[in-house]
Amino acid sequence: IRAVEVVQQLTVKYCDVVISPSVYSSSLFKTYYRGFKGKNLVAPLLIPDYKAQGNLKKEFFSIIGTAHKATGHDKFVELVNYVAEKGYDFRFAVISSSNLKPFIGALSEKGKKLIEIKNNSIVSDQEINDIALRSYAVFRLDTEVTQSGVIPVSYMNNAPIIARDIPGLSQHVDHKVNGFIVPFDCSPETLVEAMAYVRE
């Protein structure tokens, strides 16, 4: 990692323009590279335009995309187990090409009955769009991120976002308009309240 940082610093030193994918990532760049004299432009992630196909019935709350320690999949599994234990009327789905075993392994027996899992080494855009379209909302429970390509894909599939209150997510979600912002240290019950609000 240190070698990558050295290369980045040398590269930035000779750049005239740097393009950041979000306002938040631009502010992080300005903080880290205070001596940069060139232009710092913001150009959002390029996502292929897509119109939701069909009108699939909303069935569950989902989490989509890469899974690792900072993406909040552990919090999602905790939520599934909590809902199963309490007997609440919610279902869930997860789709990812990442190794989900560390997260799925933490599901309770009751929790396993509430979740649809799509986990292949290659996941097609159509499979992702299908899950998003069938979702009441898509979770983004990342602990750190500068932007998310899942958010526009969800919006294009008529699925609001339930997101942790961090700049990389909240910059794209208007609370109770196109999604629901939850505190960083949200409890499972807080997430249940967000789901209930979105579903109503």
VOBA-1610 file (N, C-alpha, C; in pm, whole numbers, padded with zeros to 5 digits, always signed):
BEGIN
Ile+00084-00119+00000Ile+00000+00000+00000Ile+00088+00125+00000Arg+00194+00122+00077Arg+00283+00238+00082Arg+00339+00272-00056Ala+00376+00170-00135Ala+00429+00192-00269Ala+00325+00260-00357Val+00199+00218-00343Val+00091+00279-00421Val+00078+00427-00385Glu+00086+00458-00257Glu+00075+00598-00214Glu+00188+00683-00270Val+00309+00629-00274Val+00424+00702-00328Val+00401+00731-00477Val+00354+00631-00550Val+00326+00649-00693Val+00217+00754-00713Gln+00112+00748-00629Gln+00004+00846-00639Gln+00056+00988-00617Gln+00140+01005-00514Gln+00194+01138-00485Gln+00276+01191-00601Leu+00357+01105-00662Leu+00438+01146-00776Leu+00349+01180-00895Thr+00247+01100-00916Thr+00155+01125-01028Thr+00083+01258-01011Val+00030+01281-00891Val-00043+01405-00863Val+00047+01527-00881Lys+00172+01511-00844Lys+00268+01623-00853Lys+00276+01678-00995Tyr+00259+01593-01095Tyr+00273+01634-01234Tyr+00138+01647-01307Cys+00029+01645-01233Cys-00104+01659-01295Cys-00149+01804-01298Asp-00221+01838-01403Asp-00283+01971-01412Asp-00427+01968-01363Val-00492+01852-01382Val-00632+01837-01346Val-00653+01702-01277Val-00731+01704-01171Val-00772+01580-01104Val-00924+01578-01103Ile-00982+01464-01142Ile-01127+01449-01144Ile-01169+01355-01032Ser-01252+01405-00942Ser-01303+01325-00830Ser-01445+01281-00861Pro-01484+01161-00817Pro-01617+01110-00849Pro-01730+01164-00761Ser-01697+01242-00657Ser-01801+01299-00571Ser-01745+01420-00498Val-01834+01501-00445Val-01792+01618-00367Val-01712+01574-00245Tyr-01757+01466-00183Tyr-01687+01418-00064Tyr-01546+01370-00098Ser-01532+01293-00205Ser-01398+01246-00241Ser-01309+01364-00281Ser-01368+01467-00340Ser-01292+01588-00374Ser-01239+01656-00248Ser-01323+01663-00146Ser-01279+01726-00020Ser-01169+01644+00047Leu-01178+01511+00037Leu-01072+01425+00092Leu-00942+01446+00016Phe-00951+01459-00116Phe-00832+01483-00197Phe-00765+01614-00156Lys-00846+01719-00140Lys-00792+01851-00103Lys-00725+01846+00034Thr-00778+01763+00123Thr-00718+01749+00256Thr-00585+01676+00250Tyr-00581+01570+00170Tyr-00462+01486+00162Tyr-00352+01548+00078Tyr-00390+01618-00030Tyr-00293+01680-00121Tyr-00306+01832-00115Arg-00277+01888+00000Arg-00293+02033+00021Arg-00210+02117-00075Gly-00098+02064-00120Gly-00010+02142-00207Gly-00046+02137-00355Phe-00154+02064-00391Phe-00191+02052-00531Phe-00238+02186-00585Lys-00179+02229-00698Lys-00209+02362-00754Lys-00302+02356-00875Gly-00327+02237-00928Gly-00411+02225-01046Gly-00560+02232-01014Lys-00641+02203-01115Lys-00786+02203-01098Lys-00832+02071-01038Asn-00934+02081-00952Asn-00995+01964-00893Asn-01142+01965-00931Leu-01178+01886-01029Leu-01315+01882-01081Leu-01391+01763-01024Val-01523+01777-01021Val-01608+01668-00973Val-01693+01617-01089Ala-01683+01490-01120Ala-01765+01426-01223Ala-01819+01297-01163Pro-01950+01289-01138Pro-02008+01169-01075Pro-01978+01042-01154Leu-01991+00928-01084Leu-01973+00799-01149Leu-02061+00788-01273Leu-02005+00732-01379Leu-02084+00711-01500Leu-02156+00578-01488Ile-02288+00583-01489Ile-02370+00463-01479Ile-02455+00455-01606Pro-02454+00343-01675Pro-02537+00332-01796Pro-02683+00362-01763Asp-02746+00443-01847Asp-02886+00475-01826Asp-02969+00349-01840Tyr-03066+00334-01753Tyr-03146+00213-01751Tyr-03285+00246-01702Lys-03384+00193-01768Lys-03521+00212-01725Lys-03573+00079-01673Ala-03633+00081-01555Ala-03682-00042-01493Ala-03770-00120-01590Gln-03740-00249-01603Gln-03815-00335-01694Gln-03925-00407-01618Gly-04048-00384-01661Gly-04160-00451-01595Gly-04196-00383-01464Asn-04284-00446-01393Asn-04333-00391-01266Asn-04338-00505-01164Leu-04220-00557-01132Leu-04214-00670-01040Leu-04264-00632-00901Lys-04325-00727-00836Lys-04377-00706-00702Lys-04262-00686-00604Lys-04277-00587-00516Lys-04177-00566-00411Lys-04188-00680-00311Glu-04072-00739-00278Glu-04074-00858-00194Glu-03987-00849-00070Phe-03877-00772-00077Phe-03778-00779+00030Phe-03694-00652+00038Phe-03606-00650+00137Phe-03505-00545+00152Phe-03371-00611+00121Ser-03289-00544+00043Ser-03169-00611-00007Ser-03040-00534+00022Ile-02930-00603+00003Ile-02797-00543+00001Ile-02730-00597-00125Ile-02669-00506-00201Ile-02618-00538-00333Ile-02471-00501-00343Gly-02391-00589-00405Gly-02255-00551-00440Gly-02147-00616-00355Thr-02027-00562-00372Thr-01907-00613-00305Thr-01928-00625-00154Ala-01875-00731-00097Ala-01887-00754+00047Ala-01750-00766+00110His-01723-00680+00207His-01602-00690+00289His-01629-00621+00422Lys-01529-00606+00506Lys-01552-00560+00643Lys-01608-00419+00652Ala-01594-00337+00546Ala-01643-00199+00552Ala-01776-00177+00482Thr-01835-00282+00423Thr-01958-00264+00345Thr-02086-00282+00425Gly-02075-00322+00550Gly-02193-00334+00635Gly-02271-00463+00621His-02214-00562+00553His-02284-00690+00541His-02301-00757+00677Asp-02208-00733+00768Asp-02222-00788+00903Asp-02343-00728+00975Lys-02364-00599+00958Lys-02480-00531+01017Lys-02610-00581+00952Phe-02605-00607+00822Phe-02721-00660+00750Phe-02760-00797+00804Val-02661-00884+00823Val-02688-01019+00876Val-02742-01008+01019Glu-02686-00917+01097Glu-02737-00895+01233Glu-02884-00855+01229Leu-02920-00770+01132Leu-03059-00728+01115Leu-03149-00846+01078Val-03105-00929+00985Val-03184-01045+00943Val-03210-01136+01063Asn-03107-01163+01140Asn-03123-01248+01259Asn-03218-01185+01361Tyr-03207-01055+01378Tyr-03293-00982+01473Tyr-03440-00992+01430Val-03466-00967+01302Val-03603-00973+01249Val-03658-01115+01264Ala-03575-01214+01238Ala-03619-01354+01251Ala-03654-01386+01396Glu-03571-01340+01487Glu-03594-01368+01630Glu-03720-01299+01681Lys-03744-01177+01634Lys-03861-01100+01678Lys-03989-01142+01607Gly-03976-01213+01495Gly-04094-01256+01421Gly-04156-01145+01337Tyr-04077-01043+01304Tyr-04128-00933+01221Tyr-04153-00981+01078Asp-04245-00914+01010Asp-04285-00954+00876Asp-04202-00882+00769Phe-04075-00920+00757Phe-03987-00867+00653Phe-03908-00983+00594Arg-03875-00968+00465Arg-03787-01064+00399Arg-03668-00988+00342Phe-03562-01062+00305Phe-03436-01000+00265Phe-03376-01071+00144Ala-03280-01002+00080Ala-03204-01060-00030Ala-03064-01001-00030Val-02969-01081-00077Val-02831-01034-00094Val-02782-01088-00227Ile-02711-01001-00302Ile-02650-01044-00428Ile-02509-00987-00433Ser-02412-01076-00464Ser-02272-01034-00466Ser-02188-01138-00537Ser-02078-01092-00598Ser-01980-01185-00653Ser-01866-01208-00553Ser-01872-01139-00439Ser-01771-01158-00334Ser-01796-01287-00256Asn-01698-01329-00181Asn-01713-01444-00094Asn-01804-01406+00024Leu-01923-01460+00026Leu-02019-01427+00132Leu-02015-01523+00250Lys-01932-01627+00243Lys-01932-01727+00350Lys-01913-01669+00490Pro-01821-01573+00510Pro-01804-01518+00645Pro-01932-01453+00699Phe-02013-01397+00609Phe-02135-01330+00651Phe-02251-01427+00661Ile-02269-01511+00559Ile-02378-01608+00558Ile-02364-01707+00673Gly-02239-01736+00708Gly-02214-01829+00819Gly-02266-01778+00952Ala-02289-01647+00962Ala-02339-01588+01087Ala-02492-01584+01092Leu-02556-01628+00986Leu-02703-01630+00986Leu-02756-01739+01079Ser-02858-01706+01155Ser-02923-01805+01239Ser-03009-01896+01150Glu-03052-02008+01204Glu-03138-02098+01128Glu-03267-02028+01088Lys-03323-01950+01178Lys-03445-01874+01146Lys-03415-01768+01041Gly-03298-01704+01053Gly-03261-01600+00958Gly-03247-01652+00817Lys-03193-01774+00803Lys-03174-01835+00670Lys-03306-01850+00595Lys-03416-01863+00669Lys-03546-01881+00606Lys-03603-01751+00551Leu-03541-01638+00590Leu-03594-01507+00550Leu-03517-01442+00436Ile-03412-01507+00385Ile-03323-01440+00292Ile-03302-01517+00163Glu-03306-01445+00051Glu-03272-01500-00080Glu-03126-01462-00108Ile-03044-01560-00142Ile-02900-01537-00161Ile-02861-01568-00304Lys-02800-01470-00372Lys-02743-01491-00505Lys-02594-01459-00493Asn-02513-01564-00500Asn-02369-01547-00479Asn-02292-01632-00580Asn-02255-01568-00690Asn-02178-01633-00795Asn-02054-01550-00826Ser-01954-01613-00885Ser-01831-01540-00917Ser-01855-01431-01020Ile-01956-01449-01103Ile-01997-01346-01198Ile-02146-01319-01176Val-02179-01191-01155Val-02318-01150-01137Val-02352-01054-01250Ser-02457-01083-01323Ser-02492-01000-01438Ser-02566-00873-01395Asp-02562-00773-01482Asp-02637-00649-01457Asp-02785-00680-01443Gln-02835-00773-01525Gln-02977-00807-01519Gln-03015-00867-01384Glu-02927-00949-01327Glu-02954-01007-01195Glu-02958-00899-01088Ile-02866-00803-01098Ile-02863-00693-01002Ile-02989-00609-01016Asn-03024-00575-01140Asn-03145-00495-01163Asn-03270-00567-01113Asp-03273-00698-01130Asp-03388-00777-01084Asp-03403-00769-00933Ile-03293-00782-00861Ile-03299-00774-00714Ile-03341-00633-00671Ala-03282-00531-00735Ala-03317-00393-00699Ala-03464-00365-00726Leu-03514-00412-00839Leu-03654-00387-00876Leu-03751-00455-00781Arg-03711-00567-00725Arg-03797-00640-00631Arg-03780-00593-00486Ser-03696-00493-00466Ser-03666-00446-00331Ser-03753-00327-00290Tyr-03804-00334-00169Tyr-03869-00216-00111Tyr-03765-00105-00095Ala-03644-00145-00058Ala-03531-00053-00046Ala-03403-00135-00049Val-03294-00067-00084Val-03162-00128-00085Val-03079-00067+00027Phe-03013-00151+00105Phe-02929-00104+00214Phe-02790-00065+00165Arg-02737+00047+00217Arg-02595+00083+00207Arg-02552+00111+00350Leu-02489+00014+00410Leu-02451+00024+00551Leu-02300+00035+00568Asp-02234+00089+00465Asp-02089+00102+00466Asp-02042+00185+00587Thr-01926+00149+00639Thr-01866+00229+00747Thr-01778+00339+00690Glu-01730+00321+00565Glu-01656+00426+00496Glu-01665+00402+00346Val-01690+00510+00272Val-01700+00503+00127Val-01706+00647+00075Thr-01651+00671-00044Thr-01658+00806-00100Thr-01775+00823-00196Gln-01824+00713-00254Gln-01940+00715-00340Gln-01986+00571-00358Ser-02105+00556-00416Ser-02157+00421-00437Ser-02229+00411-00570Gly-02185+00318-00655Gly-02254+00294-00781Gly-02386+00221-00763Val-02405+00161-00646Val-02530+00089-00618Val-02647+00187-00606Ile-02619+00307-00556Ile-02728+00403-00532Ile-02800+00442-00661Pro-02731+00488-00767Pro-02805+00522-00889Pro-02873+00401-00953Val-02810+00284-00944Val-02873+00163-01000Val-03004+00134-00925Ser-03002+00151-00794Ser-03124+00129-00716Ser-03232+00229-00754Tyr-03194+00357-00765Tyr-03291+00459-00803Tyr-03353+00430-00940Met-03272+00382-01035Met-03323+00351-01169Met-03422+00235-01165Asn-03417+00156-01057Asn-03508+00043-01041Asn-03616+00072-00937Asn-03641+00199-00913Asn-03749+00241-00822Asn-03732+00187-00681Ala-03607+00177-00637Ala-03580+00130-00501Ala-03509+00241-00423Pro-03569+00290-00317Pro-03500+00389-00233Pro-03382+00326-00159Ile-03303+00409-00094Ile-03184+00364-00023Ile-03201+00387+00127Ile-03167+00286+00206Ile-03153+00303+00351Ile-03004+00305+00377Ala-02952+00419+00421Ala-02808+00438+00428Ala-02761+00488+00563Arg-02641+00446+00600Arg-02574+00500+00718Arg-02540+00647+00693Asp-02540+00724+00800Asp-02513+00867+00790Asp-02362+00893+00781Ile-02306+00869+00661Ile-02168+00905+00634Ile-02168+00988+00505Pro-02074+01081+00489Pro-02078+01173+00374Pro-02085+01105+00238Gly-02013+00995+00220Gly-02012+00928+00091Gly-02147+00871+00050Leu-02238+00855+00146Leu-02373+00804+00117Leu-02477+00914+00128Ser-02474+00989+00237Ser-02578+01090+00261Ser-02579+01201+00158Gln-02467+01220+00085Gln-02465+01322-00020Gln-02560+01286-00136His-02601+01159-00144His-02687+01114-00253His-02829+01076-00207Val-02856+01084-00078Val-02985+01039-00025Val-03053+01153+00050Asp-03173+01190+00005Asp-03254+01288+00078Asp-03344+01213+00175His-03322+01238+00304His-03394+01165+00409His-03546+01177+00392Lys-03612+01064+00387Lys-03757+01051+00374Lys-03809+01105+00240Val-03719+01122+00142Val-03760+01162+00007Val-03729+01048-00091Asn-03599+01019-00109Asn-03562+00906-00195Asn-03489+00798-00116Gly-03502+00807+00016Gly-03438+00709+00102Gly-03453+00744+00248Phe-03375+00678+00330Phe-03384+00696+00475Phe-03242+00690+00530Ile-03202+00794+00604Ile-03069+00799+00664Ile-03079+00751+00809Val-02994+00656+00846Val-02991+00606+00983Val-02858+00646+01048Pro-02855+00658+01180Pro-02729+00695+01248Pro-02619+00593+01219Phe-02495+00637+01227Phe-02382+00548+01202Phe-02387+00426+01293Asp-02415+00448+01420Asp-02421+00338+01517Asp-02565+00288+01532Cys-02632+00263+01421Cys-02772+00224+01424Cys-02789+00084+01484Ser-02898+00069+01555Ser-02934-00061+01611Ser-03023-00136+01512Pro-03038-00266+01528Pro-03132-00338+01441Pro-03273-00281+01448Glu-03315-00237+01565Glu-03450-00182+01578Glu-03465-00052+01500Thr-03359+00028+01496Thr-03360+00151+01415Thr-03376+00117+01268Leu-03308+00012+01224Leu-03319-00031+01084Leu-03459-00085+01055Val-03519-00152+01151Val-03656-00201+01136Val-03751-00082+01119Glu-03730+00023+01197Glu-03813+00144+01185Glu-03798+00206+01047Ala-03676+00207+00994Ala-03653+00261+00860Ala-03725+00177+00755Met-03718+00046+00769Met-03787-00043+00675Met-03937-00023+00678Ala-03991-00010+00798Ala-04135+00009+00813Ala-04179+00140+00747Tyr-04097+00245+00764Tyr-04129+00374+00703Tyr-04129+00363+00551Val-04025+00301+00497Val-04012+00290+00352Val-04124+00204+00293Arg-04158+00096+00359Arg-04259+00005+00305Arg-04398+00067+00306Glu-04424+00154+00402Glu-04554+00221+00409Glu-04565+00326+00301
//
